[in-house]
Structure formats: C-alpha cells, structure tokens
Amino acid sequence: MSTGEYGYPILDFEQQAHKVAIPPPQPFIKSLKNTVKETFFPDDPLRQFKDQPPSRKFVLGIQYFFPIFDWGSRYNLSFFKSDIIAGITIASLSIPQGISYAKLANLPPILGLCKLFKLF
C-alpha cells in the first residue's frame, strides 16, 4: 500500500472512517438562548454575581460593562507614559501603511489616512 517511489501509505478511508451519531435537534428557544449566551457571555461571566447582595451585583454589573470603573482607580502616571509610547508606536507604523495601501490601490494618499482613522 504505497504510492510508487515515495513509500507513503495509502489510506482506505472507507474502512477507517468512524461514524458519529447526529445529536437530536434542540428546541428553537433553547438553541437561541445558548447561542446568545455564548456570543455575549463566553465562559459564564455571570458566576461572579452568584450569592452577592444586590448592591454588590450592581457594582459588578457596572464594572463588567464599563471596565474603567474596575481598573481606573489603579491607573497611574507610569501606565499613562506606557500608553503614550504604545500610541506613538502604533501611529508610526499605521500612518505609512495607510498611505502605502492607498498608493498601491492607485488612490490619493489622503484616502489611506482617512480609512486609517475611519473618518468616513
């Protein structure tokens, strides 16, 4: 069972294939609920809300949808400096890239900058 001079084995898929049973269909509402839950809340982020008083649940909810309330109190000047350096680095790479892609597409370079900053 080889392919000529190379010596690779030829696999007979009909003999080696394993059959997997198709799961029974779920009701539409249950399927939709599971899809929405996995899309918006992967890995069950609501577990932190269990067994919490209502005031704590409110604070956790605000922190979940607006993360700045979670880490904002720990943000300091050192982080700000790092963020400025990161922003300058990304801009120094993205601006020439936007101009180059516009030239590559035979468009005015300003269009590459506009798409870079998503102005329109």
C-alpha positions in Angstrom: 0.0 0.0 0.0 2.3 2.8 -1.1 2.3 5.5 -3.7 5.0 4.5 -6.1 8.5 5.6 -5.3 7.8 7.7 -2.1 6.5 4.9 0.1 3.7 6.8 1.7 0.8 4.6 2.8 -2.5 4.9 1.0 -5.3 5.2 3.5 -8.5 3.5 2.8 -11.0 5.9 4.3 -14.0 3.7 3.8 -12.5 1.1 6.2 -11.1 3.5 8.7 -13.9 6.1 9.0 -15.7 6.3 12.3 -19.4 7.2 12.3 -20.6 9.8 14.8 -24.3 10.0 15.6 -26.0 13.3 14.9 -27.3 14.8 18.2 -31.1 15.2 18.4 -32.3 18.7 17.4 -32.9 21.2 20.3 -35.9 23.3 20.5 -35.5 26.7 18.8 -35.8 28.8 22.0 -33.2 26.6 23.8 -30.8 26.8 20.8 -31.2 30.6 20.5 -30.7 31.1 24.2 -27.4 29.0 24.1 -26.2 30.9 21.0 -26.9 34.3 22.6 -25.3 33.3 25.9 -22.1 32.0 24.2 -21.9 35.1 21.9 -22.3 37.8 24.6 -21.2 36.0 27.7 -18.5 33.4 27.0 -17.2 31.3 29.9 -20.1 32.2 32.1 -19.0 35.7 33.4 -22.2 35.9 35.5 -20.8 33.4 38.0 -19.3 36.3 39.9 -22.8 37.6 40.6 -24.0 34.5 42.4 -24.6 34.8 46.1 -23.9 38.5 46.1 -26.1 41.2 47.7 -28.0 43.4 45.2 -25.7 46.4 45.8 -22.6 44.4 45.0 -24.3 42.9 41.9 -25.0 46.5 40.7 -21.3 47.4 41.2 -20.1 44.2 39.4 -22.5 44.9 36.6 -21.2 48.5 36.1 -17.6 47.1 36.2 -18.5 44.4 33.7 -19.9 46.8 31.1 -17.6 49.7 31.8 -14.2 48.2 32.8 -12.7 51.6 33.5 -14.5 51.5 36.8 -12.7 48.4 37.7 -9.1 49.4 36.8 -9.4 53.2 36.8 -8.5 53.6 40.5 -5.2 51.7 39.9 -4.2 53.7 36.8 -1.2 55.9 37.4 1.3 58.1 35.6 3.6 55.1 34.7 0.7 53.4 32.8 -0.1 56.7 31.1 3.5 57.0 29.9 3.4 53.4 28.6 0.1 54.1 26.8 1.5 57.2 25.1 4.6 55.3 23.9 2.3 52.5 22.6 0.1 55.0 20.8 3.1 56.7 19.1 4.5 53.3 18.1 1.2 52.2 16.5 0.8 55.6 14.8 4.3 55.5 13.4 3.6 52.1 11.8 0.0 52.7 10.8 0.3 56.0 9.0 2.9 54.9 6.5 0.9 51.7 6.0 -2.3 53.6 5.2 -0.5 55.8 2.7 1.2 52.9 1.1 -2.0 50.9 0.7 -3.7 53.9 -0.9 -0.8 54.3 -3.4 -0.9 50.6 -4.1 -4.6 50.9 -5.0 -3.9 54.0 -7.1 -5.8 56.2 -4.8 -4.8 59.6 -3.3 -2.7 59.1 -0.1 -5.2 61.1 1.9 -7.8 58.3 1.4 -5.4 55.9 3.1 -5.2 58.2 6.1 -8.9 58.6 6.2 -9.5 54.9 6.2 -6.8 54.5 8.8 -8.6 56.8 11.2 -12.1 55.8 9.9 -13.2 59.3 9.1 -15.8 58.1 6.6 
